Amino acid sequence: MDHAMERESMPGPVSGPGAGVGGGASTPPRRISRGAITVAALLAFVAATSCASASGSVVSGAPPRNASPGSTASAAGPASARIGMPRLPEPTGSRPVGTTSLHLEDSSRVDPWVPGVKARELMVSLWYPAKSRKGKRAPYMTAKESELILKGGEITGVPYDALSRTRTNALSDAEPAGREHSLPLVVLSPGFTEPRSSLTALAEELASRGYVVAGIDHTYESLATTFPDGRVTTCVACEAPKDQEFWNTVGRSRAADVSFVLDELTGAHPKWKGASLIARSRIAMAGHSAGGASTIAAMLQDTRIRAGIDMDGTTFAPIPGSGLSRPFLFLGTQAMHSPGGEDTTWDRDWARLTGWKRWLVVSGAEHVSFTDTALLVEQLGIYRNPGLPGARAVEITRSHVAAFFDLHLRHRSQPLLDKPSTRYPEVRLCDVEQKACV
């Protein structure tokens, strides 16, 4: 593994309080990984500061940032690039999927990254079962968000709006379907600098299986967040020193974000017209990288979250000695997150997970394999992981995350989580005491 860490340029000024802080990011501690590839920088989905561990830096196999040889993207630059439309794989569930966005404002707290902003504003995407398969497909992100993300990763050879062209499967503002209080709710938290859209393929899959999914953009941590009035905020938090207290702040802030979103979806005056469909006793959370680490922080703060998943995220502060008794799944890369490996935080926390728990690693996976990134960069001709194709990575992530939630929110038996599967030989079940995964 290459332990070099590159410096990253963040997007220039845009608009909104504190938006557009420019300049190179300071060299982050080892907690910050580029997702094993500069593809993380590419889509800025993992960019300068996705979580990996607490000291030093980790990167491996970083490809060049221009388009790869043989791709259809032109090396002459974004204006002259000729590429096809990226697309997400269709969900495998039986239900059509709708999606909508919510603008939420928490007036009870100031923004943790821009104290001059006296309320915490969030953009949240909801995915859910829909009544009809007819309608307009939802955009993946805006053209401006795509531009800021690609510029933030210093990516050339593709149009700046390339990511906004991604074909999704969910229908914009479709009518929700389901019985009252029947649909489990899953909250998704992306990696640091990542937009909520980076987990769209997973969200669409869960929605097609009968879940409501809430994906949160953690404002001023994402490289680009667009609000309904046209403001676009960027990553103010990227400019802060990346010490332990910084990551503790990330964990606390995200836990507060999650609790606030749950209040807005399940409280007395919910902000979504389909909120009555949510089964309030069946709520869970999953996150990637910093979002995975924040899942533990959110569960410790909010007992409404009945189960959680950390996808390849080095955790922040340790679980208290009293432990965490609710179901938890670690799902990560074999290279970084095998027991006794480079990241020791999972070993530390494993002992304090006192309920149902599993530790799975995926052979050939890279940090971004658990997001849409691996698939999209293949389709854009920028990078291909020879160890695990993007489509296969999406399939593995979807199947194992859905199995976990079906088990713990619907009480349906899931042999996939109990023993090795011939269908998914890349996935290995870890024995922590033996420090082995089979």
N, C-alpha and C positions, 0 to 999 in steps of 0.2 A: 504494500500500500504506500502510495506516495504521500508523504507528510508535508508537502509544500502547500502553502496557502496563498492564493493570489489576492491582491487588493481589488475591490469592486467599486465602480463608479455608480452612484445612484442617480435617478432621474433629476433633471433640472426643475426649476420652479414651475408650479402649475397654479393652483388657487386654493383658497381656504386657509384657515388659521394654521400656521406652521407648515403649510404644504411646501413641497419643492425644495427641501433642504438638499443641497448638492454637495459634491466633493466625494473623495474616496472614503470608503468605510475603514475604520481602524482595524488592524489585524485582530481577528476575534480569537477567543480562547478555544480550546479543543472541543468544547461543547458545540462549536459551530462547524458544520460540515457542508460541503457543496453537494451533498447527495452523491458523493463518490464520483461525480462528474461535473464538468462545468455546464452540462445541460441544466443543472440547477440554476446556474447563473443565467443560462440561456433564457429560460422562461421566467427568470427571476423568481420562480416558484420556490426555490430554495436559496438562490442568490447568495448574498454575502454572509448570511447569518442563520441558516437552519441549524437546529440543535443536533449535536452529536455527543459531546461530553464536556467536562468542566475545565480542562486546561489543555493548552497546546492547540493543534489544528490537524484536521484529517481530510484528505482528498485522495481519490485514486482514479487513474485512467482518464484524466481530464482531456477531452478532445479540443481541437481548435474551435474558436467561436464562429468562424465563417462556415458556410455550407460545406458538407462533406463531399468528396469526389463522387461523381456519378449522380448526385442529387439533381433535381430539376431547378433548384434555386440558382440564380445567377450570382456570381461573385462580384458583379459590378455594383451591387448595392440594392437596397430595398426598392428603389423606383423602377428598376429594370427586371426585378425577379419575376419568374413565371413558375408558379407552383400550383398544385391542385388544392382543393378544399379539404382541410383535415376533417376527420369525423370520428365521433365516439361510437363504440360498438352498441348495438341495440341491447336493451335490457332483456333478461331472460324470463322475468315474471310475466304473469298473465294479464296484468292491468295496464291500461294506458296511463301515461304520466303527465301531470300538469306541474307548472312551476309559476311562482310569483315572487316578487321582492318586497320587503318591508323596510321602511326607514323608521328606526326606533331611537328615542332620545331618553336617556336616563338623567333626569335633572337632580338626582340625589347625590351625584358625585361629579367632581371635575375630571377632565380628561387626564389620565396618568402621564401622558407624553407631552401634552401642551396645556399646562396649568391655566393659561389664560382662557381656555375654552371651558366654560362653567358647567357644561353638561357633556356626558359621554354619548356621542352619536354612533350608531351602528347601522350598517346595511346587512340584511339577512335575506338569503334565498331560501324559499320553501319548495320542496318537491313532494308530491303526494299522488295517490291514485286519483284518476280523473274519470268523469262520466263518459267522455267521448274520445275517440281517436282523431277527431277532426279539429283542425285549428292551425295556427301559425307556430312553427317551431321557435323556441326561445333562443335568443342570442347567447353565445358562450361568454362574451364580455364585450365591452364597447371598443371601438377602434382606437380611442385615446388610451384606454387601459392597455391594449395590446402594444401600442407605440411605446408607452412608458416602461412596460415590462421588458420589451426587446432592447430598448435603449439602455435600460438599467443593467442588462446582461451584456451590453456591448456586442450585440449580435448583428452581423451583416449578412447579406445574401438572401434575405427574405423580406417581403413587404412588411412595413411596420404594422399594418392591420391584419397580418396573417392569422394571429390567434383569434381575432374577432370573427373570422370566417368559419371557425370550427362548427361543424354541423352537429347539433345536439338532437336528442330524441323527445324531450319534454315540450309540451305545448304551453305557450304563454297564457297565463291567467285562465286556464281551463277550469271548469266547474269541478270542485272536489266531489269525490264519491266515497261512500261508506256509511256504516251505521254510527249512531251517536256513541261516543266514548269507546270506539272499537279499534282504533289505529294506534299502535305503539309509536312513540316519538324518539327519533335519534338525532342528537346534536353532533355536527361535524365541525372540527376546528382545524384549519390548515396550518402548515409550517410557517415559521417566522419569515416575513416578506411575501408570503404566498397569498393570492386572492382566494376567496371562497370557491371560485369556479374550478380550482385545481382538483377538487374532489367530486366533480360533476358525474363522472361515469359511475362511481360508487353510489352517489345519491340517487341517480336515476334507477339503478338496479334495486335498491332498497324500496323505493317508491313503487316500482312495478310489482313488488312482492307484498305490498300492503302496508308500508310504513309511511309516516310523515317524517321528513328529514329537514332539519334546519341547519344550513351552512352559514357560518358567521365570518364576516370580514372584520378583523380586529383593527380598527381605524388607527392610522399612523404607524402600524406595524407592517401593513401591506404596501407594496410598491405603488399601488394605484387602486383607489376606491372612489367610485363615482356616486354622487348623491343626486336625488331627484331635481334639485335646483341647478344642476350643472357643475357644482363644485367638484373638484378632483383632489383628494388628499393623497399625499405620498408618505414615504417611510421616515418620519421624524425620529422614531426609535432607533433607526439604523445608525444615527450619529452618536448615540450614547456609548460610553465605555462598556464593553461586554464582560463585566465582572460578575461575581456570584450574585450580588445584590440586584444587578440588572435582570438576571434570569428569574430571581425571586419575584421581581416586579412584574415580569411577563406572566408568571404563573398566577399571581394574585389578581392581576388585571383581567386575564382571560377567565378565571374562575368567576369573577364578578360579572363579566360579560355574559357568561353562560347562565348564571342565576337570573340575571335581568331578562334575558330572552325567554327563559322558562316562565317567569312572571308574566311577561307580555303575551305568551301563548296560552297559558293555562289559568290565569287569574280571573278575577270577577269581570273584568272588562277587556277581553282579549282583542288583540290588534289584527287578527286574521279571521275572515268570514267562515273558514272551515274549522275553527278551533274546537268546536263542539265534537268533532270526530275523534279528537285525541284522547287516548286512554291515559289519564293522568297518573295512574299507578304503574304504568309501563314506559318508563323513560330511561334512555341510555345515552352514552356518548362514545365517540371515537375521534381520534385525531392523528395527524401525521406530524412527525418531527416535534417542533415545539408544541403543536396541538396535541400530540400524543402525551407529552409530558404534562401538559395542562389538564389532561383528562383526570389524572390522579388528584391534582390540586382542586379541580372542580368537584370531584366525588367527595373529597374530605370536607369541603365546605357545604355541599348541598346533598342532603340524603334523598332528594327526589331522584337522583341519578342512580339507577339500580344496578348498572353494569357498565364496564368501560373497556376500551381497547386503546393501546398505545402502538401505533405503527411506526416503528423505527425511530422513536424519539428518546434521546437520553433524558432521564428524569431530572427534576430540579431538586428542591429540598427533600430530604428523606421522609418516608411515611412515619408518623409518630409511633412510639413503642406500643401504643394501644392497638395498632394495626388497622387494616382495611378489610372488612369481612365480606364485602360484596364482590360478585364475580368479576374477574379481570383476565384479559388476554394480552400477552406480549406477542407481536408479530413483526419480525424484523429481518434484516439482512444477515446471512450466515457470517459474512466477513467481519462485521462490526459487533453483532449482538448475540453471538453464541455464548453460552455460560463460560465464565472464566476468560472471556475475550477482552478486546480493547476497551469496551464500555462496561465498567463494573457496576453502574448504577442499577441495572436490572437485577444483578445478583444481590445487591444490597436490599432492594425493595421486595424481591421475591419472598424473603424470609418473613416480611411483615404483611404479605397478602395472606390472610387467614381463611378466606373463603375458597370457592371454586376458582381454579386458576390453571392456565396453560401457557406454555412458552414455545412458540413456533418460529423457526427461521426458514428462509427461502433461499435455496441454492441458486447462485447466479444473479440474484437480485441486487440492485443498486438502490441508493437511498430514495430516489424518485420513482422507483418501480411501483410504489403503493399509491401513486397519484396518476393523473392523466398525462403527466409530463413525458414519461417514457414513450408512450404511444404517439403523442403529437410530434415529438422531435423526429421520430422515424418518418412520419408522414410528411414532415417539412424538409426531409433530406438533410438534417443537420447532424444527427448522431444516431447510431444504432448500438444497442447493448448486445454483444454476441452471446452473452451468458443467459439472457432471458428476454425474448422479444416482448415488445410493449403490449401486444394483444394478449399474450399469455400472462403477463404480469397483472393486467386488469382482471382477467378471468380468475386467477388465484386469489387476488385481493377480494373481489366481489364474493366469491363462494365461501371463503372462510369468515369474512365479516358477517355475512348474512347467516351463516350457520350459528355463529356465536349469539347473535341477537334472537334468532328463532329459538334457540335453546333457553335463553334466560328471560326473554320477554314473552315467549309464546309456549314455553315448556314442551317443545318438540325435540325428541331425541335426535342427537347429531353425532353419529359414529365418526364423522370426518374429523372431529376434534379429539377423539380418544385414541386413535391409532394411525399409523402410516397408511396412506391411500395410494393404490395403484393408479388412480386417475391423476393424482398430483404428486408424482415422485419427487418434485423439487422441494416440497414442503416437508420439513423434518421436525418431529416432536422431541423436545429437549428434556433430558433428565439432568436437573441442576446438580444433584449430589454427585453424579458420575461425570459431570461436565462433558456430556456427550449428547448429540442430536442424531436421531435415526429416522 
